[in-house]
Amino acid sequence: MAEIELLEVPLFSEMDENEVAGIRAIMDEMKFKPGQVIVREGELGGLFYLITEGTVQVTISNADHEQIVLQEIGPGGFFGELSMLTNEPRSAQVRALDNVTVLALERQEFFDFLNRKPSAAIDVLIELGGRLHTMDGVLHRMVSRNANEVDDQTMTLGQRIADTVADTMGSWPFIIIQTSLLAAWISLNVTAWINHWDPYPFILLNLMLSFQAAYAAPFIMMSQNRQAAKDRIAAEIDHQVNEKAELEVGLLLQRMNDIEQLVDENQREIKQLLKK
């Protein structure tokens, strides 16, 4: 694959061939050995990397300072573009998995090129705007799932019937209606206002209540089993939310430590200047 073709990455996708060739002219080739760290999380980033050979692994640190693998990138892939443009600390670590060759683009050289090529600068702005729009959509989709919605999507017809029966039998209307029917049944058979169809000791009534209890128990058990499954889904979602929160807190703490170190360095430099 030609290097010009490799430069057909999203950041440069709106540029023409001459502009891409100009970008290639200011890129430097760099080589890394297996296991070598190319980008360290938290360091200031001034380079954008385009992989021409080999594979790299992108990881981030959680609150316990353990490395979580985000993705692996091969030839034609790229990384470090946002830190290069914004001069912000790197948000992830990138390590070479094998012998890796990259084309590196330095921030100031890229900005000088854009100053000379205003049309290329507009192309970059268009692409970055599209990426921000896409990221905004991703963030909206990353909202934690609702356990009730997940449960409703997976419920079968039998589970819905079991829930309906259990909810109905566990309600005051059902108790009131059943009590009224039992009272009427017993009263009519005791007073003999009409023909006895179930005289004392109300064997037919006992048989019907036994059938009701025999069928009610399985329905209630099925509903309870489904509720237990729903609780497991809720627990899983809570665990995912906790992991996200823990990861974000860890990243914030690391950013705060980086800022604190920078403040300390600036204070030392100021003190040295004042001494002079």
Secondary structure, DSSP 8 states (H G I E B T S, - for coil): --HHHHT-SGGGTTS-HHHHHHHHHTEEEEEE-TT-EEE-TTSB--EEEEEEES-EEEEEE-TT--EEEEEEE-TT-EE-HHHHHH--B-SSEEEESS-EEEEEEEHHHHHHHHHH-HHHHHHHHHHHHHHHHHHHHHHHHTS---HHHHHHHH--HHHHHHHHHHHHHTSHHHHHHHHHHHHHHHHHHHHTSS--SS-TTTHHHHHHHHHHHHHHHHHHHHHHHHHHHHHHHHHHHHHHHHHHHHHHHHHHHHHHHHHHHHHHHHHHHHHHHHH-
